Amino acid sequence: MPRRLDHGFFGPGSPSWKVWTNPTALIGFQRAVVLEHFDPILTAAVADSRGIYNDPYGRLDRTLAYFLTVAVADSRTAIEASDFLMRVHAKATGVEPISGQRYSANNPTSQLWIHITGWHSVLKCYEMYGPGLSPEEEDQFWAECVTAAELQTCEPGDVPRSRDEVREYYAQVRPRLCTSERANEGMHYLLHVPWEKGVKAWGGSRIVAPAAIATLPKWMRKLGGFDQPAVVDRTIMPAAKLAVKIIGSQIRPDAEAKGPLRKGMLAATGLLGPATSRMLAMHLRDEPPLRAETLTPTQARALYGRSAPAQLATQ
């Protein structure tokens, strides 16, 4: 496994490293990919590509791995992942059937929706099922969210920078949110992946779903047709907190884990998808990078982006 070049964009002890590597991120990720379907543009892109239906385990694995890469990988890996994703998204265009408008996966408005629902959802679940952040850490988390948005096509001035601004963002986009047959199909598929798509996707989706649903507002749950009884909410919350605490106690940097615990910790990452597990395993190894520094996305793109000088890009 290659060694880190640097600490990436945020570095050790950052809120992003804490939130995105906590087991609660799995719940937050399922929450985000379900919530995203209330945007008709994203629903159209997902439905037209058929990615989650043809290979749900692989598609979700690669998506989660991208978020994790931006949060914890070194700057070169993150920039290369961003460039690759932009090339893939450039091919994802079509017509949204409800409005008749054309869509592009690289559209800044769509990219902002994906970015905010992802970062907000993992923080929401980190608060509900994990240790949560201090007020100072939360301020830093949203500042880091703005930094991460630079790797997508988001307009910098549109990215929320606080909890209040996130609320304002959701209030602004709510009039365009809706459901449809294709949206409901996608949401229900992600919450309950069919058996024939593999035991990991089938079992994992069903284990996580009740905890993810419990974090969503009632109006979304009813509109999407996946609401669950209040007794399930009350039961799943303490159960999920306990599970997260047990799993989280084992996910520690290798410097703090010895012998069988170290081996078991790294082996457990194999329960995730291959792309996500590789990134998390690299993070858990906790080896010092070649350069103990953090970079900005602008600095990293100048060194490692597609337009970077060849002599720098091959360093």
C-alpha positions as CSV (number, residue, x, y, z in Angstrom):
1,M,0.0,0.0,0.0
2,P,1.5,3.4,-1.0
3,R,2.7,5.8,1.7
4,R,0.9,9.2,2.2
5,L,2.7,12.1,0.5
6,D,1.2,14.5,3.1
7,H,-1.7,15.0,5.6
8,G,-4.1,16.0,2.8
9,F,-6.3,19.1,3.4
10,F,-7.2,18.7,7.1
11,G,-4.7,16.6,9.0
12,P,-4.7,14.7,12.3
13,G,-7.2,15.7,14.9
14,S,-9.3,17.6,12.4
15,P,-13.1,17.3,12.7
16,S,-13.3,15.8,9.2
17,W,-10.9,13.0,10.1
18,K,-13.0,12.3,13.2
19,V,-16.4,12.4,11.5
20,W,-15.7,10.6,8.3
21,T,-13.8,7.7,9.9
22,N,-16.3,7.0,12.6
23,P,-18.7,4.1,12.1
24,T,-21.5,6.6,12.1
25,A,-20.4,7.7,8.7
26,L,-21.9,4.5,7.2
27,I,-25.3,5.5,8.6
28,G,-24.8,9.1,7.4
29,F,-23.9,7.9,4.0
30,Q,-27.0,5.8,3.6
31,R,-29.0,8.8,4.9
32,A,-27.4,11.1,2.3
33,V,-27.9,8.8,-0.8
34,V,-31.6,8.4,0.2
35,L,-32.2,12.0,0.9
36,E,-30.6,13.1,-2.4
37,H,-33.4,11.5,-4.3
38,F,-35.8,14.2,-3.3
39,D,-34.0,16.4,-5.9
40,P,-35.5,15.5,-9.3
41,I,-32.3,16.4,-11.2
42,L,-30.3,13.9,-9.1
43,T,-33.0,11.3,-9.4
44,A,-33.0,11.6,-13.2
45,A,-29.2,11.2,-13.3
46,V,-29.3,8.2,-11.1
47,A,-32.2,6.5,-12.9
48,D,-30.7,7.1,-16.3
49,S,-27.3,5.7,-15.4
50,R,-28.8,2.6,-13.7
51,G,-25.6,2.4,-11.7
52,I,-27.2,1.6,-8.4
53,Y,-29.5,-1.0,-9.9
54,N,-26.8,-2.8,-11.9
55,D,-24.1,-2.8,-9.3
56,P,-25.4,-1.2,-6.0
57,Y,-22.5,-2.5,-3.9
58,G,-19.8,-1.2,-6.3
59,R,-21.5,2.1,-7.0
60,L,-22.1,2.9,-3.3
61,D,-18.6,1.7,-2.4
62,R,-17.0,4.1,-5.0
63,T,-19.1,7.0,-3.9
64,L,-18.3,6.6,-0.2
65,A,-14.7,6.0,-1.0
66,Y,-14.6,9.4,-2.8
67,F,-16.0,11.3,0.2
68,L,-13.5,9.5,2.5
69,T,-10.6,10.2,0.1
70,V,-11.3,13.9,0.1
71,A,-11.6,13.9,3.9
72,V,-8.5,11.8,4.9
73,A,-6.3,10.9,1.9
74,D,-3.2,12.8,0.9
75,S,-3.6,15.7,-1.4
76,R,-2.4,14.0,-4.6
77,T,-4.9,11.1,-4.1
78,A,-7.7,13.5,-3.5
79,I,-7.0,15.7,-6.5
80,E,-6.7,12.6,-8.8
81,A,-10.0,11.3,-7.5
82,S,-11.7,14.6,-8.1
83,D,-10.3,14.9,-11.6
84,F,-11.5,11.3,-12.4
85,L,-15.0,12.0,-11.0
86,M,-15.4,15.1,-13.0
87,R,-14.5,13.2,-16.2
88,V,-17.1,10.5,-15.3
89,H,-19.8,13.1,-14.5
90,A,-19.1,15.0,-17.7
91,K,-20.7,12.0,-19.6
92,A,-23.8,12.1,-17.3
93,T,-26.2,14.3,-19.1
94,G,-29.9,14.0,-20.1
95,V,-33.4,15.4,-19.6
96,E,-35.3,15.5,-16.3
97,P,-38.7,14.2,-17.3
98,I,-40.8,16.1,-14.7
99,S,-39.7,19.6,-15.8
100,G,-38.3,18.8,-19.2
101,Q,-35.0,20.6,-18.3
102,R,-31.7,19.2,-19.3
103,Y,-29.3,18.1,-16.6
104,S,-25.6,17.6,-16.2
105,A,-24.0,15.8,-13.2
106,N,-21.3,18.4,-13.1
107,N,-23.8,21.3,-12.8
108,P,-22.8,23.4,-9.8
109,T,-26.3,23.3,-8.3
110,S,-26.4,19.5,-8.4
111,Q,-22.9,19.2,-7.1
112,L,-23.7,21.5,-4.1
113,W,-26.8,19.4,-3.3
114,I,-24.7,16.2,-3.2
115,H,-21.9,17.8,-1.2
116,I,-24.1,19.4,1.4
117,T,-26.4,16.3,1.9
118,G,-23.3,14.2,2.3
119,W,-21.4,16.4,4.8
120,H,-24.5,17.3,6.8
121,S,-25.7,13.7,7.0
122,V,-22.5,12.3,8.4
123,L,-22.3,15.1,11.0
124,K,-26.0,14.5,11.9
125,C,-25.3,10.8,12.5
126,Y,-22.1,11.6,14.3
127,E,-24.1,13.7,16.7
128,M,-27.0,11.2,17.1
129,Y,-25.1,8.0,17.4
130,G,-21.5,9.1,18.1
131,P,-19.7,11.5,20.5
132,G,-20.5,14.6,18.6
133,L,-18.4,17.7,18.1
134,S,-17.7,20.7,20.4
135,P,-19.0,24.1,19.1
136,E,-15.5,25.0,18.1
137,E,-15.0,21.7,16.3
138,E,-18.3,22.2,14.5
139,D,-17.2,25.6,13.3
140,Q,-14.0,24.0,11.9
141,F,-16.0,21.1,10.4
142,W,-18.1,23.5,8.3
143,A,-15.0,25.4,7.3
144,E,-13.5,22.1,6.1
145,C,-16.7,21.4,4.3
146,V,-16.2,24.6,2.3
147,T,-12.6,23.5,1.5
148,A,-13.7,20.1,0.3
149,A,-16.3,21.7,-2.0
150,E,-13.4,23.2,-4.0
151,L,-12.8,19.7,-5.4
152,Q,-16.2,19.8,-7.1
153,T,-17.9,22.4,-9.3
154,C,-19.7,24.1,-6.5
155,E,-19.7,27.9,-6.4
156,P,-17.6,28.8,-3.3
157,G,-20.0,31.6,-2.2
158,D,-22.9,29.1,-2.2
159,V,-21.4,26.6,0.2
160,P,-22.9,27.0,3.8
161,R,-20.4,27.8,6.5
162,S,-22.4,27.1,9.6
163,R,-25.3,25.1,11.0
164,D,-27.6,28.1,10.5
165,E,-26.5,28.5,6.9
166,V,-27.2,24.8,6.3
167,R,-30.7,25.3,7.6
168,E,-31.1,28.3,5.2
169,Y,-29.8,26.2,2.3
170,Y,-32.4,23.5,3.0
171,A,-35.2,26.1,3.3
172,Q,-34.1,27.5,-0.1
173,V,-34.1,24.2,-2.0
174,R,-37.2,22.7,-0.3
175,P,-39.6,24.2,-2.9
176,R,-38.0,22.2,-5.7
177,L,-37.8,18.9,-3.7
178,C,-40.4,16.4,-4.7
179,T,-41.0,12.7,-5.1
180,S,-41.9,10.5,-8.1
181,E,-42.0,6.9,-9.1
182,R,-38.4,6.9,-10.0
183,A,-37.4,8.7,-6.8
184,N,-39.3,6.3,-4.6
185,E,-37.8,3.4,-6.5
186,G,-34.3,4.6,-5.8
187,M,-34.9,5.4,-2.2
188,H,-36.5,2.1,-1.4
189,Y,-33.8,0.2,-3.4
190,L,-31.0,1.9,-1.4
191,L,-32.8,1.2,1.9
192,H,-33.5,-2.5,1.1
193,V,-31.2,-3.7,-1.7
194,P,-32.5,-7.0,-3.2
195,W,-31.0,-10.3,-2.2
196,E,-29.8,-11.1,-5.7
197,K,-27.4,-8.1,-5.6
198,G,-25.2,-9.8,-3.0
199,V,-25.4,-10.6,0.7
200,K,-23.2,-7.6,1.7
201,A,-25.5,-5.1,0.0
202,W,-28.6,-6.9,1.0
203,G,-27.7,-7.3,4.7
204,G,-25.8,-4.0,5.1
205,S,-28.6,-1.9,3.7
206,R,-31.2,-3.5,6.1
207,I,-29.0,-3.3,9.2
208,V,-28.3,0.4,8.6
209,A,-31.7,1.5,7.3
210,P,-33.6,1.9,10.5
211,A,-30.9,4.1,12.0
212,A,-30.7,6.2,8.9
213,I,-34.5,6.6,8.6
214,A,-34.7,7.7,12.3
215,T,-32.5,10.8,11.5
216,L,-34.7,12.1,8.7
217,P,-37.6,14.5,9.2
218,K,-41.1,13.0,9.3
219,W,-42.3,14.8,6.1
220,M,-39.5,13.2,4.1
221,R,-40.2,9.8,5.5
222,K,-43.9,10.1,4.7
223,L,-43.3,11.6,1.3
224,G,-40.9,8.9,0.3
225,G,-43.1,6.1,1.7
226,F,-40.4,4.7,4.0
227,D,-41.6,5.9,7.4
228,Q,-41.2,3.6,10.4
229,P,-43.1,3.5,13.7
230,A,-41.9,5.7,16.5
231,V,-41.2,2.6,18.6
232,V,-38.6,1.6,16.0
233,D,-37.0,5.0,16.3
234,R,-36.8,4.7,20.1
235,T,-35.4,1.2,20.0
236,I,-32.9,1.7,17.2
237,M,-31.2,4.8,18.7
238,P,-29.7,3.2,21.9
239,A,-28.9,0.0,19.9
240,A,-27.1,2.0,17.2
241,K,-25.2,4.1,19.8
242,L,-24.0,0.9,21.5
243,A,-23.0,-0.7,18.3
244,V,-21.1,2.4,17.2
245,K,-19.3,2.6,20.6
246,I,-18.2,-1.1,20.4
247,I,-17.0,-0.8,16.8
248,G,-15.4,2.6,17.3
249,S,-13.4,1.3,20.3
250,Q,-11.6,-1.0,17.8
251,I,-11.0,1.5,15.1
252,R,-7.9,3.2,16.3
253,P,-4.6,4.1,14.6
254,D,-2.2,1.2,14.5
255,A,0.1,3.1,16.8
256,E,-2.4,2.4,19.6
257,A,-3.2,-1.2,18.6
258,K,-0.9,-4.2,18.9
259,G,-0.9,-7.9,17.8
260,P,-4.2,-9.6,17.2
261,L,-6.2,-6.3,17.7
262,R,-4.2,-4.6,14.9
263,K,-4.8,-7.5,12.5
264,G,-8.4,-7.8,13.4
265,M,-8.9,-4.1,13.0
266,L,-7.5,-4.0,9.5
267,A,-9.4,-7.2,8.5
268,A,-12.6,-5.7,9.6
269,T,-12.3,-3.0,6.9
270,G,-12.7,-5.8,4.4
271,L,-16.4,-5.9,5.3
272,L,-16.7,-2.6,3.5
273,G,-16.4,-2.3,-0.3
274,P,-12.9,-2.7,-1.7
275,A,-12.4,1.0,-2.5
276,T,-13.6,2.2,0.9
277,S,-11.7,-0.5,2.8
278,R,-8.5,0.4,1.0
279,M,-8.8,4.0,1.9
280,L,-9.8,3.3,5.5
281,A,-7.0,0.7,6.0
282,M,-4.5,3.3,4.8
283,H,-5.8,5.7,7.3
284,L,-5.8,3.2,10.1
285,R,-2.1,2.3,9.4
286,D,-1.3,5.8,10.7
287,E,2.1,5.8,9.1
288,P,3.8,9.3,9.0
289,P,3.6,10.9,5.6
290,L,6.6,11.8,3.5
291,R,5.8,15.5,4.3
292,A,4.1,16.4,7.6
293,E,2.0,19.2,6.1
294,T,-1.5,20.0,4.8
295,L,-2.2,21.7,1.5
296,T,-5.0,23.7,0.1
297,P,-6.9,22.3,-2.9
298,T,-5.5,25.1,-5.0
299,Q,-1.9,24.2,-4.1
300,A,-2.6,20.5,-4.6
301,R,-4.2,21.0,-8.0
302,A,-1.2,23.1,-9.1
303,L,1.0,20.1,-8.2
304,Y,-1.1,17.1,-9.1
305,G,-4.0,18.3,-11.3
306,R,-4.5,17.3,-14.9
307,S,-3.0,20.6,-16.0
308,A,0.0,20.4,-13.6
309,P,3.5,20.3,-15.2
310,A,4.5,16.7,-16.0
311,Q,7.7,16.9,-13.8
312,L,5.5,17.8,-10.8
313,A,2.7,15.4,-11.4
314,T,5.2,12.5,-11.5
315,Q,6.8,13.3,-8.2
